[in-house]
Amino acid sequence: MRLWLKDSERRPDPLPARTDARKALLAGSAGWLVALVLVVVFRVELAAAGLGWWLWCAVIGLGLGLAGLAWVQVRRR
């Protein structure tokens, strides 16, 4: 096996794979939404344990997921 090929010996690069990032973004956003609901339900216990910042982590995760979904929608047009 050779580590370096001349340009004349190389095969052409494959075409980029077409993917749909919306499914991944929706799944991730759904996960953050579930986390947000759970954190809101258990916010008193989490705050007592010093984990009150988990609420903002879930809010930011959900917000970034929705922003990513909006960005993908704009790029598809």
PyMOL CGO cylinders between C-alpha atoms (Angstrom):
from pymol import cmd
from pymol.cgo import CYLINDER

trace = [
    CYLINDER, 0.00, 0.00, 0.00, 1.34, 3.39, -0.98, 0.3, 1, 1, 1, 1, 1, 1,
    CYLINDER, 1.34, 3.39, -0.98, 0.72, 6.50, 1.05, 0.3, 1, 1, 1, 1, 1, 1,
    CYLINDER, 0.72, 6.50, 1.05, 1.04, 8.95, -1.80, 0.3, 1, 1, 1, 1, 1, 1,
    CYLINDER, 1.04, 8.95, -1.80, -0.41, 8.79, -5.30, 0.3, 1, 1, 1, 1, 1, 1,
    CYLINDER, -0.41, 8.79, -5.30, 0.31, 10.97, -8.28, 0.3, 1, 1, 1, 1, 1, 1,
    CYLINDER, 0.31, 10.97, -8.28, -2.61, 13.09, -9.42, 0.3, 1, 1, 1, 1, 1, 1,
    CYLINDER, -2.61, 13.09, -9.42, -2.81, 11.06, -12.63, 0.3, 1, 1, 1, 1, 1, 1,
    CYLINDER, -2.81, 11.06, -12.63, -3.26, 7.83, -10.61, 0.3, 1, 1, 1, 1, 1, 1,
    CYLINDER, -3.26, 7.83, -10.61, -6.03, 9.11, -8.34, 0.3, 1, 1, 1, 1, 1, 1,
    CYLINDER, -6.03, 9.11, -8.34, -9.65, 8.20, -8.86, 0.3, 1, 1, 1, 1, 1, 1,
    CYLINDER, -9.65, 8.20, -8.86, -12.08, 11.13, -8.93, 0.3, 1, 1, 1, 1, 1, 1,
    CYLINDER, -12.08, 11.13, -8.93, -13.57, 12.23, -5.63, 0.3, 1, 1, 1, 1, 1, 1,
    CYLINDER, -13.57, 12.23, -5.63, -17.06, 10.85, -4.95, 0.3, 1, 1, 1, 1, 1, 1,
    CYLINDER, -17.06, 10.85, -4.95, -20.01, 13.20, -5.02, 0.3, 1, 1, 1, 1, 1, 1,
    CYLINDER, -20.01, 13.20, -5.02, -21.09, 14.52, -1.60, 0.3, 1, 1, 1, 1, 1, 1,
    CYLINDER, -21.09, 14.52, -1.60, -23.80, 12.45, 0.08, 0.3, 1, 1, 1, 1, 1, 1,
    CYLINDER, -23.80, 12.45, 0.08, -27.19, 14.11, 0.32, 0.3, 1, 1, 1, 1, 1, 1,
    CYLINDER, -27.19, 14.11, 0.32, -28.37, 14.18, 3.90, 0.3, 1, 1, 1, 1, 1, 1,
    CYLINDER, -28.37, 14.18, 3.90, -31.34, 15.54, 5.76, 0.3, 1, 1, 1, 1, 1, 1,
    CYLINDER, -31.34, 15.54, 5.76, -30.16, 17.29, 8.91, 0.3, 1, 1, 1, 1, 1, 1,
    CYLINDER, -30.16, 17.29, 8.91, -33.74, 18.14, 9.92, 0.3, 1, 1, 1, 1, 1, 1,
    CYLINDER, -33.74, 18.14, 9.92, -34.30, 14.70, 11.44, 0.3, 1, 1, 1, 1, 1, 1,
    CYLINDER, -34.30, 14.70, 11.44, -31.19, 14.94, 13.59, 0.3, 1, 1, 1, 1, 1, 1,
    CYLINDER, -31.19, 14.94, 13.59, -32.05, 18.48, 14.68, 0.3, 1, 1, 1, 1, 1, 1,
    CYLINDER, -32.05, 18.48, 14.68, -35.61, 17.50, 15.53, 0.3, 1, 1, 1, 1, 1, 1,
    CYLINDER, -35.61, 17.50, 15.53, -34.44, 14.50, 17.55, 0.3, 1, 1, 1, 1, 1, 1,
    CYLINDER, -34.44, 14.50, 17.55, -31.90, 16.61, 19.44, 0.3, 1, 1, 1, 1, 1, 1,
    CYLINDER, -31.90, 16.61, 19.44, -34.42, 19.37, 20.09, 0.3, 1, 1, 1, 1, 1, 1,
    CYLINDER, -34.42, 19.37, 20.09, -36.94, 16.82, 21.35, 0.3, 1, 1, 1, 1, 1, 1,
    CYLINDER, -36.94, 16.82, 21.35, -34.32, 15.47, 23.73, 0.3, 1, 1, 1, 1, 1, 1,
    CYLINDER, -34.32, 15.47, 23.73, -33.62, 18.98, 25.06, 0.3, 1, 1, 1, 1, 1, 1,
    CYLINDER, -33.62, 18.98, 25.06, -37.35, 19.60, 25.42, 0.3, 1, 1, 1, 1, 1, 1,
    CYLINDER, -37.35, 19.60, 25.42, -37.72, 16.44, 27.53, 0.3, 1, 1, 1, 1, 1, 1,
    CYLINDER, -37.72, 16.44, 27.53, -34.71, 17.51, 29.60, 0.3, 1, 1, 1, 1, 1, 1,
    CYLINDER, -34.71, 17.51, 29.60, -36.25, 20.96, 30.09, 0.3, 1, 1, 1, 1, 1, 1,
    CYLINDER, -36.25, 20.96, 30.09, -39.54, 19.50, 31.29, 0.3, 1, 1, 1, 1, 1, 1,
    CYLINDER, -39.54, 19.50, 31.29, -37.74, 17.21, 33.73, 0.3, 1, 1, 1, 1, 1, 1,
    CYLINDER, -37.74, 17.21, 33.73, -35.57, 20.04, 35.04, 0.3, 1, 1, 1, 1, 1, 1,
    CYLINDER, -35.57, 20.04, 35.04, -38.64, 22.24, 35.59, 0.3, 1, 1, 1, 1, 1, 1,
    CYLINDER, -38.64, 22.24, 35.59, -40.40, 19.42, 37.45, 0.3, 1, 1, 1, 1, 1, 1,
    CYLINDER, -40.40, 19.42, 37.45, -37.38, 18.78, 39.71, 0.3, 1, 1, 1, 1, 1, 1,
    CYLINDER, -37.38, 18.78, 39.71, -36.05, 22.35, 39.90, 0.3, 1, 1, 1, 1, 1, 1,
    CYLINDER, -36.05, 22.35, 39.90, -36.31, 22.60, 43.69, 0.3, 1, 1, 1, 1, 1, 1,
    CYLINDER, -36.31, 22.60, 43.69, -34.29, 19.43, 44.26, 0.3, 1, 1, 1, 1, 1, 1,
    CYLINDER, -34.29, 19.43, 44.26, -31.74, 20.42, 41.62, 0.3, 1, 1, 1, 1, 1, 1,
    CYLINDER, -31.74, 20.42, 41.62, -31.34, 23.92, 43.08, 0.3, 1, 1, 1, 1, 1, 1,
    CYLINDER, -31.34, 23.92, 43.08, -30.79, 22.41, 46.54, 0.3, 1, 1, 1, 1, 1, 1,
    CYLINDER, -30.79, 22.41, 46.54, -28.06, 20.20, 45.08, 0.3, 1, 1, 1, 1, 1, 1,
    CYLINDER, -28.06, 20.20, 45.08, -26.38, 23.18, 43.39, 0.3, 1, 1, 1, 1, 1, 1,
    CYLINDER, -26.38, 23.18, 43.39, -27.50, 22.13, 39.92, 0.3, 1, 1, 1, 1, 1, 1,
    CYLINDER, -27.50, 22.13, 39.92, -29.83, 25.02, 39.14, 0.3, 1, 1, 1, 1, 1, 1,
    CYLINDER, -29.83, 25.02, 39.14, -27.76, 25.83, 36.05, 0.3, 1, 1, 1, 1, 1, 1,
    CYLINDER, -27.76, 25.83, 36.05, -29.17, 22.70, 34.36, 0.3, 1, 1, 1, 1, 1, 1,
    CYLINDER, -29.17, 22.70, 34.36, -32.30, 24.72, 33.58, 0.3, 1, 1, 1, 1, 1, 1,
    CYLINDER, -32.30, 24.72, 33.58, -30.33, 27.19, 31.47, 0.3, 1, 1, 1, 1, 1, 1,
    CYLINDER, -30.33, 27.19, 31.47, -28.39, 24.39, 29.86, 0.3, 1, 1, 1, 1, 1, 1,
    CYLINDER, -28.39, 24.39, 29.86, -31.63, 22.81, 28.65, 0.3, 1, 1, 1, 1, 1, 1,
    CYLINDER, -31.63, 22.81, 28.65, -33.04, 26.18, 27.52, 0.3, 1, 1, 1, 1, 1, 1,
    CYLINDER, -33.04, 26.18, 27.52, -29.90, 26.99, 25.53, 0.3, 1, 1, 1, 1, 1, 1,
    CYLINDER, -29.90, 26.99, 25.53, -29.77, 23.49, 24.04, 0.3, 1, 1, 1, 1, 1, 1,
    CYLINDER, -29.77, 23.49, 24.04, -33.37, 23.74, 22.89, 0.3, 1, 1, 1, 1, 1, 1,
    CYLINDER, -33.37, 23.74, 22.89, -32.80, 27.25, 21.54, 0.3, 1, 1, 1, 1, 1, 1,
    CYLINDER, -32.80, 27.25, 21.54, -29.73, 26.20, 19.56, 0.3, 1, 1, 1, 1, 1, 1,
    CYLINDER, -29.73, 26.20, 19.56, -31.58, 23.21, 18.16, 0.3, 1, 1, 1, 1, 1, 1,
    CYLINDER, -31.58, 23.21, 18.16, -34.46, 25.37, 16.98, 0.3, 1, 1, 1, 1, 1, 1,
    CYLINDER, -34.46, 25.37, 16.98, -32.04, 27.93, 15.52, 0.3, 1, 1, 1, 1, 1, 1,
    CYLINDER, -32.04, 27.93, 15.52, -30.26, 25.13, 13.68, 0.3, 1, 1, 1, 1, 1, 1,
    CYLINDER, -30.26, 25.13, 13.68, -33.56, 23.86, 12.34, 0.3, 1, 1, 1, 1, 1, 1,
    CYLINDER, -33.56, 23.86, 12.34, -34.42, 27.35, 11.09, 0.3, 1, 1, 1, 1, 1, 1,
    CYLINDER, -34.42, 27.35, 11.09, -30.98, 27.63, 9.47, 0.3, 1, 1, 1, 1, 1, 1,
    CYLINDER, -30.98, 27.63, 9.47, -31.43, 24.31, 7.66, 0.3, 1, 1, 1, 1, 1, 1,
    CYLINDER, -31.43, 24.31, 7.66, -34.85, 25.39, 6.42, 0.3, 1, 1, 1, 1, 1, 1,
    CYLINDER, -34.85, 25.39, 6.42, -33.42, 28.65, 5.04, 0.3, 1, 1, 1, 1, 1, 1,
    CYLINDER, -33.42, 28.65, 5.04, -30.55, 26.81, 3.32, 0.3, 1, 1, 1, 1, 1, 1,
    CYLINDER, -30.55, 26.81, 3.32, -32.93, 24.34, 1.67, 0.3, 1, 1, 1, 1, 1, 1,
    CYLINDER, -32.93, 24.34, 1.67, -34.68, 27.16, -0.22, 0.3, 1, 1, 1, 1, 1, 1,
]
cmd.load_cgo(trace, "trace")
